[in-house]
Amino acid sequence: MPKFSLSKESLEKLEYVHDDLCLVVKRAIELTDTDFKVMEGIRTVTRQKELVKAGASHTMNSRHLTGHAVDLVPMLGNHPRWDWPLCHRVAEAVKLSAQEYAIPVVWGGVWDRLLNGLEKSCEEEVNDYIVRQKSRSERVFIDGPHFQIPRESYP
């Protein structure tokens, strides 16, 4: 029997999210050793503008606007936590779920590769991603709670 399950609030936030991503998230909560909640699924343009203005997002082309992204925040008790070790554990569960269903998922910890194909631990992969970005003189933006299905497979 799974240790954790999605709350009613989390399930409501998945309502307009693409079915394949919902499937991955619902399975990931069963596979994880760290509870999480769906902090955000689909966003309005107004909400996205607020996040860009606040620096919490860098684009008005977010996959959240189309229901192709979710933010999964680790929980300790009833408290959301953004600690990287906890984000890594949630990402590992999402990775296993995405692999199980063969659904491609991009994680905000490693934007340039599919989560499904990462071979090292999520922590090591984030560190490698940072090095790759810096070596290309590209901006480093990591978002541990963010998961999306790629545009190439889900336009």
Summary of the structure (lengths in Angstrom):
residues: 155
radius of gyration: 14.7
end to end distance: 35.6
largest distance: 46.7
contacts: 476
relative contact order: 0.17
helix: 44%
strand: 16%
